[in-house]
Amino acid sequence: MTEASIGINLGLRNAIIGIYKINGVEIIYNEFGNNKIPLIISFQKGEILFGESAKNIINKNAKNSIYEINKLIGKNYDDPDIQILKKNVSYIIEKDSKSNKPKIIIEDNYEIKSYTPEEIYALILNQLIKITLNSIDKIKNIVLTIPTYFNDSQKKSIENACNIAGLDVKLVKESIAACIAYNNDILDEQKNILVFSMGSSELNISIVKLKNSLFKIISNSHYLFGGDDIDNELVNFCLEKFKEENGYDISNNKKQMQKLKNQCKMAKEYLSWNIMFTIEIDNLDEDDFTFNIMKADIENIYIDLFNKCISYIENAIQKSNLNKRQINEIIFTGGSTNIPSLRELIKNYFYNSNTNFSINSEEINAYGATFMANNYDKKFEDDSNSENSYIDELSNSSEKENEINDKNNTHSSISINNYYIPLSLGIDKGDGIMEVIIPRNTKIPCKNSIQFYSLKNYNSFCNIYEGERKLVKYNNLLGIISLNNFQSEQIKKLIEITFEIDNEYYLLMIIKENNINIISIKIKLNLNQNEEEIKNKINEAKENEKNDEKEIEKLLKEMDDNEEYNKLLLKLKNEIEELKKENFNLKNINLKNIEEIKNQKNRLDKYEKENTITSNELSTYKSKIKNITDEMNNYEIERKKIQTKLDNYEKEKKVLQEQLNNSKIENKNFQSQLNSTNYK
């Protein structure tokens, strides 16, 4: 008999189950090859459906399909979150007059039933256990994760649900489970861990202290922000593109909007690992929509959202009384953290913290819970209430760490205002020549701008470089910024580029086109560079100065030779701009015509329907006429047969008449003879 301990990560929309086997944690996958079990329970015709089965009928059985139960459990009916949830779910939530708690109303087989959130939670747990028992014979221990931000009332409600389900379960907060997943074999260390957890609609940031082989959450921040917001940002971007290309808005078309949302979700996942994705939606309001979106575009769209994540992290660190240099490890959990640019931005923000991606970010919590279940009697979490004294201790230790860092690190935060830029920072304006914006040895913080007129068409990207050579190809590429959001493709325009470096080593680059703020990007600079390497780069620039000048002269001569071409190109571009404006105006003018065409189409459809009905009736009449004609033909054949008989009778009649006449003549002659004989 197979007996094993299991860990269950029961999230907002899905659950993941881990089993501890001899070779470690193994995640359960269902028959569809999916590790995520949808947390949907549906009542239909006296049966209880769960998971994929319930998800497949949710549209047909909406009122009896229960989901997002975590948002209900442990709360009073009057809670604002419950009132919001009532408007967004398809099932009925009412108030229990006795307890002021929410209750769920369903109607199955013409019978009205009510369930408490704890009872639904218990049903879900039993269904998850049933799924687990398909893989093992007996369950030894169970550990269940709960959201880190849950309060005592919510935790107590889940304990009640476990009792209703008849299960002996140990609860662990998701952040602690994530830390255990990566640190179960190195518990003797002392470290500060940031757990960044982002799902579809929620973001949770925890600071966890590992000390004396115990984990303690010293700071936790929870936000209603997640992957859905990222998807919506891309959807809005595509809507604007469609409106720009076709001249009208399709945001009120629910069916087509759903198609667009699905495509944008696919684009987000695909562009995490690829360069380009083509969004294709057939028959989008009678116009097909095809749009190529680049990885750089999508990262540019998300930059404001990602920067918001950085501000959330800063708040969480501030609440913990630590500073970011004291964060030793970063753990990413939740499907929405799989975007590489988001991970890279957060990693660069800390720059000295360890990150580990060896476990699937959606499975980390289940891994940690499963490991705990296998070590059921061992204590992992410091659940003492002395949080203030604990944070005070951290503050004292952070001061000691600062003292140590100040002695060993010349780039400590105390002397940050004495920093100087080690190598010049600049851009490529499109000619391959390094345009220095902030020269080396400039004191931090600093800010500088340059302005120039672009006389040639920009590429799709603007590159940021670091170095002392006069040609960008010999310098270090620091970052790339997409220029696809520029207002137009006009060639001659005033470009202003601003570099601003703050005390945290962040370079903020802002690009303006014709005095309008177009786009910005934030890059983490690495000022901890080897002095010997910096000297070598400066000497290399001096040694190659003459060669660089020769190359620049050659480049400038080629640009001069192309001046006539550039003028012609400028003229053509301006003409194209005018044609685009004219085309846009024509589209606007034709909107009424399009509407009229739609009306005519509706009238034509109506006529077609009437015509079809008339045609069917005509076919019926034709069929009846054919039947009547066939009957008449049959009658005609019968008539001819009868006529033939009549004709034959007539002939016989004539023959008989002739015979009769002859008989009469003979009789008359005979009578005459008789009379004559009698007379004699």
C-alpha positions as CSV (number, residue, x, y, z in Angstrom):
1,M,0.0,0.0,0.0
2,T,1.4,3.4,-1.0
3,E,1.3,5.9,1.8
4,A,2.6,9.5,1.4
5,S,2.3,13.0,2.8
6,I,0.8,15.7,0.6
7,G,0.9,19.5,0.4
8,I,-2.0,21.5,-1.1
9,N,-1.6,25.0,-2.4
10,L,-5.2,26.2,-2.4
11,G,-5.1,29.6,-4.2
12,L,-7.8,32.0,-5.4
13,R,-8.7,30.2,-8.7
14,N,-6.6,27.0,-8.8
15,A,-5.1,24.4,-6.5
16,I,-1.8,22.5,-6.9
17,I,-1.1,19.2,-5.0
18,G,2.3,17.8,-4.2
19,I,3.1,14.3,-3.0
20,Y,6.3,13.5,-1.1
21,K,8.0,10.4,-2.5
22,I,11.4,8.8,-2.0
23,N,13.0,11.0,-4.6
24,G,11.4,14.2,-3.3
25,V,8.3,16.3,-4.1
26,E,6.2,15.3,-7.1
27,I,3.4,17.5,-8.4
28,I,0.1,15.8,-9.5
29,Y,-1.0,16.4,-13.1
30,N,-4.5,15.6,-14.2
31,E,-5.6,13.7,-17.3
32,F,-5.4,16.9,-19.4
33,G,-1.7,17.3,-18.5
34,N,-2.5,20.3,-16.3
35,N,-0.9,20.8,-12.8
36,K,-3.5,23.4,-11.9
37,I,-6.9,22.2,-10.7
38,P,-9.6,24.8,-11.2
39,L,-11.3,25.6,-7.9
40,I,-14.8,25.5,-9.2
41,I,-17.6,23.4,-7.7
42,S,-20.9,23.0,-9.6
43,F,-24.3,21.5,-8.5
44,Q,-26.1,19.9,-11.4
45,K,-29.0,17.4,-11.4
46,G,-28.2,16.2,-8.0
47,E,-24.5,15.7,-8.8
48,I,-21.5,17.7,-7.6
49,L,-19.0,18.5,-10.4
50,F,-15.5,19.8,-9.6
51,G,-12.4,21.1,-11.4
52,E,-12.2,20.8,-15.2
53,S,-15.7,19.2,-15.3
54,A,-17.3,22.2,-13.5
55,K,-15.3,24.7,-15.5
56,N,-16.6,23.3,-18.8
57,I,-20.2,23.9,-17.8
58,I,-19.8,27.2,-15.9
59,N,-21.5,29.2,-18.7
60,K,-24.5,26.8,-18.8
61,N,-24.8,26.4,-15.1
62,A,-23.6,29.8,-13.9
63,K,-25.9,30.3,-10.9
64,N,-25.0,26.9,-9.4
65,S,-21.2,27.2,-10.0
66,I,-19.2,28.4,-7.0
67,Y,-15.7,29.9,-7.3
68,E,-13.2,32.3,-5.6
69,I,-14.3,31.0,-2.2
70,N,-11.2,32.4,-0.6
71,K,-12.8,35.9,-1.0
72,L,-15.8,34.8,1.1
73,I,-14.4,32.7,3.9
74,G,-14.0,34.3,7.4
75,K,-15.7,37.6,6.5
76,N,-19.0,39.2,7.6
77,Y,-21.7,39.8,5.0
78,D,-21.3,43.6,5.5
79,D,-17.6,43.5,4.5
80,P,-17.0,45.8,1.5
81,D,-15.1,43.0,-0.3
82,I,-18.2,40.8,-0.1
83,Q,-20.4,43.5,-1.5
84,I,-18.0,43.9,-4.5
85,L,-17.8,40.2,-5.0
86,K,-21.6,39.9,-5.1
87,K,-21.6,42.1,-8.2
88,N,-18.9,40.1,-10.0
89,V,-19.9,36.5,-9.5
90,S,-22.7,34.5,-11.1
91,Y,-23.9,32.8,-8.0
92,I,-26.2,34.2,-5.3
93,I,-24.8,35.5,-2.0
94,E,-27.2,36.3,0.8
95,K,-27.0,37.3,4.4
96,D,-27.4,34.8,7.2
97,S,-29.7,36.7,9.6
98,K,-28.4,34.8,12.7
99,S,-24.7,35.1,12.2
100,N,-24.3,38.1,9.8
101,K,-22.2,35.8,7.7
102,P,-22.6,35.3,3.9
103,K,-24.3,32.2,2.6
104,I,-24.4,30.8,-0.9
105,I,-27.8,30.0,-2.5
106,I,-28.2,27.3,-5.2
107,E,-31.2,25.7,-6.9
108,D,-30.7,22.1,-8.0
109,N,-33.5,19.8,-9.1
110,Y,-36.0,22.5,-8.2
111,E,-34.8,22.5,-4.6
112,I,-33.3,25.6,-3.0
113,K,-30.2,25.0,-0.8
114,S,-27.9,27.2,1.2
115,Y,-24.2,26.6,2.0
116,T,-21.8,28.5,4.2
117,P,-18.4,29.3,2.7
118,E,-16.9,26.8,5.1
119,E,-19.1,24.0,3.8
120,I,-18.1,24.8,0.2
121,Y,-14.5,24.9,1.2
122,A,-14.9,21.5,2.9
123,L,-16.5,20.1,-0.3
124,I,-13.5,21.4,-2.3
125,L,-11.0,19.8,0.1
126,N,-12.8,16.5,-0.2
127,Q,-12.7,16.7,-4.0
128,L,-8.9,17.4,-3.9
129,I,-8.4,14.4,-1.5
130,K,-10.3,12.2,-4.0
131,I,-8.0,13.4,-6.8
132,T,-5.0,12.7,-4.7
133,L,-6.1,9.1,-3.9
134,N,-6.0,8.4,-7.6
135,S,-2.1,8.5,-7.2
136,I,-1.6,7.0,-3.8
137,D,-3.5,4.5,-1.6
138,K,-3.3,6.4,1.7
139,I,-2.5,9.9,2.9
140,K,-0.2,10.2,5.9
141,N,-0.1,14.0,6.6
142,I,-1.6,17.0,5.0
143,V,-0.3,20.6,5.0
144,L,-2.5,23.3,3.4
145,T,-1.3,26.8,2.4
146,I,-3.4,29.8,3.1
147,P,-2.9,33.4,1.8
148,T,-0.3,35.3,3.9
149,Y,-2.6,38.3,4.4
150,F,-5.4,36.2,6.0
151,N,-6.4,37.3,9.5
152,D,-7.2,35.2,12.5
153,S,-10.9,35.0,11.6
154,Q,-10.2,33.7,8.1
155,K,-7.7,31.2,9.4
156,K,-10.2,30.0,12.0
157,S,-12.8,29.6,9.3
158,I,-10.5,27.4,7.2
159,E,-9.8,25.3,10.3
160,N,-13.5,24.8,10.7
161,A,-13.8,23.9,7.0
162,C,-11.1,21.2,7.6
163,N,-13.1,19.8,10.5
164,I,-16.3,19.7,8.4
165,A,-14.3,17.8,5.8
166,G,-13.1,15.4,8.5
167,L,-9.4,16.2,7.8
168,D,-6.5,16.7,10.2
169,V,-4.7,19.5,8.5
170,K,-1.8,21.8,9.4
171,L,-2.0,25.3,7.9
172,V,1.0,27.3,6.6
173,K,1.1,30.8,5.1
174,E,2.1,30.9,1.4
175,S,5.2,33.0,2.0
176,I,6.5,30.6,4.6
177,A,5.8,27.7,2.3
178,A,7.8,29.4,-0.5
179,C,10.8,30.0,1.7
180,I,10.8,26.4,2.9
181,A,10.7,25.2,-0.8
182,Y,14.1,26.9,-1.4
183,N,15.7,26.7,2.1
184,N,14.7,23.3,3.5
185,D,18.3,22.1,3.5
186,I,20.0,25.2,4.8
187,L,17.9,26.2,7.8
188,D,21.1,26.9,9.9
189,E,21.7,30.2,8.0
190,Q,20.4,33.6,8.9
191,K,19.0,35.7,6.1
192,N,16.2,38.0,5.0
193,I,14.0,36.8,2.1
194,L,11.7,38.8,0.0
195,V,8.8,36.7,-1.4
196,F,7.2,38.4,-4.4
197,S,3.9,36.7,-5.2
198,M,1.8,37.9,-8.1
199,G,-1.2,36.0,-9.5
200,S,-4.0,37.0,-11.8
201,S,-5.6,39.6,-9.6
202,E,-3.5,39.9,-6.4
203,L,0.0,40.9,-5.4
204,N,1.5,40.0,-2.1
205,I,5.0,41.0,-0.9
206,S,6.4,39.5,2.3
207,I,9.7,40.0,4.0
208,V,10.6,36.8,5.9
209,K,13.5,36.4,8.4
210,L,15.2,33.1,8.7
211,K,16.9,32.7,12.1
212,N,17.5,29.8,14.4
213,S,16.0,27.4,11.8
214,L,12.7,29.3,12.0
215,F,10.9,31.6,9.5
216,K,9.1,34.7,10.6
217,I,7.1,37.2,8.5
218,I,8.3,40.7,9.6
219,S,6.5,42.6,6.9
220,N,3.6,41.8,4.6
221,S,1.9,44.0,1.9
222,H,-1.2,43.0,-0.1
223,Y,-2.5,44.7,-3.2
224,L,-5.4,44.1,-5.7
225,F,-3.0,44.1,-8.6
226,G,-1.9,41.3,-10.9
227,G,-1.7,39.6,-14.3
228,D,-5.2,40.8,-15.2
229,D,-4.0,44.4,-15.0
230,I,-1.0,43.5,-17.3
231,D,-3.4,41.8,-19.8
232,N,-5.7,44.8,-19.7
233,E,-2.8,47.2,-20.5
234,L,-2.0,45.2,-23.6
235,V,-5.7,45.0,-24.6
236,N,-6.0,48.8,-24.4
237,F,-2.8,49.2,-26.5
238,C,-4.3,46.9,-29.2
239,L,-7.6,48.8,-29.0
240,E,-5.9,52.0,-29.7
241,K,-4.0,50.4,-32.6
242,F,-7.2,49.1,-34.1
243,K,-8.9,52.5,-33.7
244,E,-6.0,54.2,-35.3
245,E,-6.0,51.8,-38.3
246,N,-9.7,51.4,-38.8
247,G,-11.2,54.6,-37.4
248,Y,-13.7,53.2,-34.9
249,D,-13.9,51.6,-31.4
250,I,-14.8,47.9,-30.8
251,S,-14.6,48.0,-27.0
252,N,-18.4,47.6,-26.7
253,N,-18.4,44.3,-28.7
254,K,-18.2,41.7,-26.0
255,K,-17.6,38.8,-28.4
256,Q,-14.7,40.4,-30.2
257,M,-13.3,41.9,-27.0
258,Q,-13.1,38.3,-25.6
259,K,-11.2,37.3,-28.7
260,L,-8.8,40.2,-28.3
261,K,-8.3,39.4,-24.6
262,N,-7.4,35.8,-25.4
263,Q,-4.9,36.9,-28.0
264,C,-3.3,39.4,-25.7
265,K,-3.0,36.8,-22.9
266,M,-1.2,34.5,-25.5
267,A,1.0,37.4,-26.6
268,K,2.1,38.1,-23.0
269,E,3.1,34.5,-22.4
270,Y,4.7,34.0,-25.8
271,L,6.8,37.2,-25.7
272,S,8.2,36.2,-22.3
273,W,10.6,34.0,-24.3
274,N,10.3,35.1,-28.0
275,I,10.9,38.3,-30.0
276,M,7.6,38.8,-31.9
277,F,4.0,37.7,-31.7
278,T,1.3,38.3,-34.3
279,I,-2.1,39.2,-32.9
280,E,-4.7,37.9,-35.4
281,I,-8.5,38.2,-35.0
282,D,-10.7,37.3,-37.9
283,N,-13.8,39.3,-38.7
284,L,-13.3,41.9,-36.0
285,D,-16.3,44.1,-36.7
286,E,-16.1,43.2,-40.4
287,D,-12.4,44.1,-40.5
288,D,-9.7,41.5,-39.8
289,F,-7.1,42.7,-37.2
290,T,-3.5,41.7,-37.7
291,F,-0.8,43.3,-35.7
292,N,2.8,42.4,-35.0
293,I,3.9,43.2,-31.5
294,M,7.6,43.0,-30.5
295,K,9.1,42.0,-27.2
296,A,10.5,45.5,-26.8
297,D,7.0,47.0,-27.4
298,I,5.3,44.9,-24.7
299,E,8.1,45.6,-22.2
300,N,7.6,49.3,-22.9
301,I,3.8,49.0,-22.4
302,Y,4.4,47.4,-19.1
303,I,7.2,49.6,-17.7
304,D,4.8,51.8,-15.6
305,L,3.1,48.8,-14.1
306,F,6.5,47.2,-13.4
307,N,7.8,50.4,-11.8
308,K,4.7,50.3,-9.6
309,C,5.8,46.9,-8.4
310,I,9.2,48.5,-7.4
311,S,7.3,51.1,-5.3
312,Y,5.3,48.3,-3.6
313,I,8.6,46.5,-2.8
314,E,10.0,49.7,-1.3
315,N,7.0,50.0,0.9
316,A,7.3,46.4,2.1
317,I,11.0,46.9,2.9
318,Q,10.3,50.1,4.7
319,K,7.7,48.4,6.9
320,S,10.3,45.7,7.8
321,N,12.7,48.4,9.2
322,L,15.4,46.9,6.8
323,N,17.0,48.4,3.8
324,K,17.3,46.8,0.4
325,R,21.0,45.8,0.9
326,Q,19.9,43.6,3.7
327,I,17.6,41.5,1.5
328,N,19.7,38.3,0.8
329,E,17.3,36.3,-1.4
330,I,14.3,36.9,-3.7
331,I,11.7,34.3,-4.3
332,F,9.1,34.7,-7.1
333,T,5.8,32.9,-6.9
334,G,2.6,33.0,-9.0
335,G,2.2,32.7,-12.8
336,S,2.4,36.4,-13.5
337,T,6.0,36.5,-12.2
338,N,7.1,34.4,-15.2
339,I,7.7,37.6,-17.3
340,P,11.5,37.9,-17.6
341,S,11.6,41.7,-17.8
342,L,9.7,42.0,-14.5
343,R,12.0,39.5,-12.8
344,E,15.0,41.3,-14.3
345,L,13.8,44.7,-13.1
346,I,13.3,43.5,-9.5
347,K,16.6,41.6,-9.6
348,N,18.5,44.7,-10.8
349,Y,16.8,46.8,-8.1
350,F,18.5,44.6,-5.4
351,Y,21.6,43.7,-7.6
352,N,23.2,41.8,-4.7
353,S,20.5,39.4,-3.8
354,N,20.3,35.8,-4.8
355,T,17.5,34.6,-7.0
356,N,16.6,31.0,-7.8
357,F,14.2,29.9,-10.6
358,S,14.8,26.1,-10.3
359,I,11.2,25.5,-9.2
360,N,8.1,26.4,-11.3
361,S,6.9,29.7,-9.8
362,E,3.3,28.3,-9.7
363,E,4.4,25.2,-7.8
364,I,6.7,26.7,-5.2
365,N,4.0,26.9,-2.5
366,A,2.9,23.3,-3.0
367,Y,6.6,22.2,-2.9
368,G,7.1,23.9,0.5
369,A,3.8,22.6,1.9
370,T,4.7,19.0,0.8
371,F,8.1,19.2,2.4
372,M,6.5,20.4,5.6
373,A,4.0,17.5,5.4
374,N,6.8,15.0,5.2
375,N,8.4,16.7,8.3
376,Y,5.1,17.0,10.1
377,D,6.4,17.2,13.6
378,K,9.1,19.7,12.9
379,K,8.5,23.4,13.6
380,F,9.4,25.7,10.7
381,E,7.6,29.0,11.6
382,D,8.3,31.4,14.4
383,D,4.7,32.1,15.4
384,S,5.5,34.2,18.5
385,N,3.7,37.5,18.9
386,S,6.8,39.5,19.9
387,E,7.0,41.1,16.4
388,N,8.0,44.6,17.7
389,S,11.0,43.3,19.7
390,Y,11.9,41.1,16.7
391,I,11.9,44.1,14.4
392,D,13.9,46.1,16.9
393,E,16.5,43.4,17.0
394,L,16.6,43.5,13.2
395,S,17.1,47.2,13.3
396,N,20.1,46.8,15.6
397,S,21.6,44.1,13.5
398,S,21.1,46.2,10.4
399,E,23.1,49.0,12.0
400,K,25.9,46.5,12.6
401,E,25.7,45.3,9.0
402,N,25.9,48.9,7.8
403,E,29.1,49.3,9.9
404,I,30.7,46.2,8.4
405,N,29.6,47.3,4.9
406,D,31.1,50.8,5.4
407,K,34.4,49.3,6.2
408,N,34.5,46.8,3.4
409,N,32.6,48.6,0.6
410,T,33.7,52.0,-0.7
411,H,30.3,52.3,-2.3
412,S,28.3,52.3,0.9
413,S,25.0,54.2,1.1
414,I,26.5,56.7,3.6
415,S,29.1,58.0,1.1
416,I,26.8,57.7,-2.0
417,N,26.9,61.5,-2.6
418,N,30.6,61.3,-3.2
419,Y,30.2,58.9,-6.2
420,Y,31.2,59.9,-9.7
421,I,30.2,58.4,-13.0
422,P,33.1,56.1,-13.9
423,L,32.5,56.0,-17.7
424,S,30.6,58.4,-20.0
425,L,26.9,57.7,-20.7
426,G,25.3,58.5,-24.0
427,I,23.3,57.4,-27.0
428,D,23.5,56.6,-30.7
429,K,21.5,59.2,-32.6
430,G,21.3,56.8,-35.6
431,D,24.7,57.5,-37.1
432,G,26.9,55.1,-35.0
433,I,28.6,58.0,-33.2
434,M,28.6,58.2,-29.4
435,E,26.6,61.3,-28.3
436,V,27.7,61.8,-24.7
437,I,25.0,63.1,-22.4
438,I,26.6,62.6,-19.0
439,P,30.5,62.7,-19.1
440,R,32.6,60.5,-16.8
441,N,33.5,61.9,-13.4
442,T,30.2,63.7,-13.1
443,K,29.0,63.7,-9.5
444,I,25.9,61.8,-8.5
445,P,23.1,62.8,-8.4
446,C,23.1,64.5,-11.8
447,K,20.9,65.4,-14.7
448,N,21.6,66.6,-18.3
449,S,19.7,66.9,-21.6
450,I,20.5,67.2,-25.3
451,Q,18.4,68.5,-28.2
452,F,18.8,67.8,-31.9
453,Y,16.7,67.7,-35.1
454,S,16.4,64.3,-36.6
455,L,17.0,64.6,-40.3
456,K,16.8,60.9,-41.0
457,N,14.3,58.2,-40.1
458,Y,14.7,56.7,-36.7
459,N,15.1,52.9,-36.2
460,S,12.6,51.1,-34.0
461,F,15.0,51.4,-31.0
462,C,17.3,53.9,-29.3
463,N,20.4,52.4,-27.7
464,I,22.0,53.6,-24.4
465,Y,25.8,53.2,-24.2
466,E,28.6,53.5,-21.6
467,G,32.2,54.1,-22.6
468,E,34.9,56.5,-23.8
469,R,35.2,55.6,-27.5
470,K,33.8,57.9,-30.1
471,L,32.0,55.2,-31.9
472,V,29.2,53.3,-30.1
473,K,30.2,49.9,-31.5
474,Y,33.3,50.0,-29.2
475,N,31.3,50.9,-26.1
476,N,29.1,48.9,-23.7
477,L,25.4,48.6,-24.6
478,L,23.4,49.3,-21.4
479,G,19.8,49.3,-22.6
480,I,17.4,49.6,-25.5
481,I,14.3,51.8,-25.6
482,S,11.5,51.2,-28.2
483,L,10.5,54.3,-30.3
484,N,7.3,52.7,-31.6
485,N,5.3,55.1,-29.5
486,F,6.6,58.2,-31.3
487,Q,3.7,60.3,-32.6
488,S,4.4,60.0,-36.2
489,E,6.9,58.7,-38.8
490,Q,7.9,62.3,-39.7
491,I,11.6,62.6,-40.3
492,K,12.4,66.1,-39.2
493,K,11.5,66.6,-35.6
494,L,13.0,68.1,-32.5
495,I,14.2,65.3,-30.2
496,E,15.1,66.0,-26.6
497,I,16.8,63.3,-24.5
498,T,17.3,63.6,-20.8
499,F,19.5,61.5,-18.5
500,E,18.9,61.7,-14.8
501,I,20.8,59.6,-12.2
502,D,19.6,59.4,-8.6
503,N,21.3,58.3,-5.4
504,E,20.1,54.7,-5.9
505,Y,22.2,54.4,-9.1
506,Y,19.1,54.5,-11.3
507,L,19.4,56.1,-14.8
508,L,16.1,57.6,-15.9
509,M,16.0,58.3,-19.6
510,I,13.2,60.5,-21.0
511,I,12.7,61.1,-24.7
512,K,10.6,64.0,-26.0
513,E,9.4,64.5,-29.6
514,N,8.6,68.1,-30.5
515,N,8.4,69.0,-26.8
516,I,5.9,66.2,-26.0
517,N,6.9,63.6,-23.5
518,I,6.8,60.4,-25.4
519,I,8.5,57.6,-23.5
520,S,10.9,56.8,-20.6
521,I,12.9,54.0,-19.3
522,K,14.7,53.3,-16.0
523,I,18.0,51.3,-15.9
524,K,20.0,50.2,-12.9
525,L,23.6,51.3,-13.2
526,N,26.5,49.2,-11.9
527,L,29.0,51.6,-10.4
528,N,31.0,48.8,-8.6
529,Q,33.3,48.5,-11.6
530,N,37.0,47.4,-11.4
531,E,39.2,50.5,-11.4
532,E,41.8,48.7,-13.5
533,E,39.2,48.0,-16.2
534,I,38.0,51.6,-16.2
535,K,41.6,52.8,-16.7
536,N,42.1,50.3,-19.5
537,K,39.0,51.6,-21.3
538,I,40.1,55.3,-20.9
539,N,43.6,54.4,-22.2
540,E,42.1,52.4,-25.1
541,A,40.0,55.5,-26.1
542,K,43.1,57.7,-26.1
543,E,45.1,55.2,-28.1
544,N,42.4,54.8,-30.7
545,E,41.3,58.5,-30.9
546,K,42.8,59.1,-34.3
547,N,41.4,55.9,-35.8
548,D,38.0,56.8,-34.4
549,E,38.2,60.3,-35.9
550,K,39.0,58.7,-39.3
551,E,36.0,56.4,-39.1
552,I,33.8,59.3,-38.0
553,E,35.0,61.4,-41.0
554,K,34.1,58.5,-43.3
555,L,30.7,58.2,-41.7
556,L,30.0,61.9,-42.0
557,K,31.1,61.9,-45.7
558,E,28.7,59.0,-46.4
559,M,25.9,61.0,-44.6
560,D,26.7,64.1,-46.8
561,D,26.6,62.0,-49.9
562,N,23.2,60.9,-48.9
563,E,21.9,64.4,-48.3
564,E,19.9,64.5,-51.5
565,Y,18.5,61.1,-50.7
566,N,17.5,62.4,-47.2
567,K,15.8,65.4,-48.7
568,L,13.8,63.2,-51.1
569,L,13.0,60.8,-48.3
570,L,11.8,63.7,-46.1
571,K,9.6,64.9,-49.0
572,L,8.2,61.5,-49.5
573,K,7.6,61.0,-45.8
574,N,5.7,64.4,-45.6
575,E,3.6,63.3,-48.5
576,I,2.9,60.0,-46.8
577,E,1.8,61.9,-43.7
578,E,-0.6,64.0,-45.7
579,L,-2.0,60.9,-47.4
580,K,-2.4,59.3,-44.0
581,K,-4.3,62.3,-42.7
582,E,-6.5,62.4,-45.8
583,N,-7.1,58.6,-45.5
584,F,-8.1,59.1,-41.8
585,N,-10.5,61.8,-42.8
586,L,-11.9,59.6,-45.5
587,K,-12.4,56.9,-43.0
588,N,-14.3,59.2,-40.7
589,I,-16.4,60.4,-43.6
590,N,-17.2,56.8,-44.6
591,L,-18.4,55.9,-41.1
592,K,-21.9,57.0,-42.0
593,N,-21.7,55.1,-45.2
594,I,-20.6,52.0,-43.3
595,E,-23.5,52.5,-41.0
596,E,-25.9,52.8,-44.0
597,I,-24.3,49.7,-45.6
598,K,-25.0,47.9,-42.3
599,N,-28.6,49.1,-42.4
600,Q,-29.0,48.0,-46.1
601,K,-27.4,44.7,-45.2
602,N,-30.0,44.3,-42.5
603,R,-32.8,45.1,-44.9
604,L,-31.3,42.8,-47.5
605,D,-31.1,40.0,-44.8
606,K,-34.8,40.7,-44.0
607,Y,-35.6,40.5,-47.8
608,E,-33.6,37.3,-48.1
609,K,-35.6,35.8,-45.3
610,E,-38.9,36.8,-46.9
611,N,-37.7,35.7,-50.2
612,T,-36.7,32.3,-48.7
613,I,-40.2,32.0,-47.2
614,T,-41.8,32.9,-50.6
615,S,-39.5,30.5,-52.4
616,N,-40.5,27.7,-50.1
617,E,-44.2,28.5,-50.6
618,L,-43.6,28.6,-54.3
619,S,-41.9,25.3,-54.2
620,T,-44.9,23.9,-52.3
621,Y,-47.3,25.3,-54.9
622,K,-45.2,23.9,-57.8
623,S,-45.3,20.6,-56.1
624,K,-49.1,20.7,-55.7
625,I,-49.4,21.8,-59.4
626,K,-47.2,19.0,-60.5
627,N,-49.4,16.5,-58.5
628,I,-52.5,18.0,-60.1
629,T,-50.9,17.9,-63.5
630,D,-50.0,14.3,-63.0
631,E,-53.6,13.5,-62.0
632,M,-54.9,15.4,-65.0
633,N,-52.6,13.4,-67.2
634,N,-53.8,10.2,-65.7
635,Y,-57.4,11.4,-66.2
636,E,-56.6,12.2,-69.8
637,I,-55.2,8.7,-70.4
638,E,-58.4,7.2,-68.9
639,R,-60.5,9.6,-71.0
640,K,-58.7,8.5,-74.2
641,K,-59.2,4.8,-73.2
642,I,-62.9,5.5,-72.6
643,Q,-63.1,7.6,-75.9
644,T,-61.5,4.7,-77.8
645,K,-64.1,2.4,-76.3
646,L,-66.8,4.9,-77.3
647,D,-65.4,5.1,-80.8
648,N,-65.5,1.3,-81.0
649,Y,-69.0,1.2,-79.7
650,E,-69.9,3.8,-82.3
651,K,-68.5,1.7,-85.1
652,E,-70.3,-1.3,-83.8
653,K,-73.4,0.8,-83.6
654,K,-73.0,1.9,-87.2
655,V,-72.5,-1.7,-88.3
656,L,-75.5,-2.8,-86.3
657,Q,-77.5,0.1,-87.7
658,E,-76.6,-0.8,-91.2
659,Q,-77.6,-4.4,-90.4
660,L,-80.8,-3.1,-88.9
661,N,-81.5,-1.0,-92.0
662,N,-80.8,-3.9,-94.3
663,S,-83.1,-6.0,-92.2
664,K,-85.7,-3.4,-92.4
665,I,-85.3,-3.3,-96.2
666,E,-85.4,-7.0,-96.5
667,N,-88.4,-7.1,-94.2
668,K,-90.1,-4.4,-96.3
669,N,-89.4,-6.3,-99.5
670,F,-90.6,-9.4,-97.9
671,Q,-93.7,-7.7,-96.7
672,S,-94.3,-6.4,-100.2
673,Q,-94.0,-9.8,-101.6
674,L,-96.3,-11.1,-99.0
675,N,-98.8,-8.5,-99.7
676,S,-98.6,-9.2,-103.4
677,T,-99.1,-12.9,-103.0
678,N,-102.1,-12.3,-100.8
679,Y,-103.7,-10.1,-103.4
680,K,-103.5,-12.6,-106.1
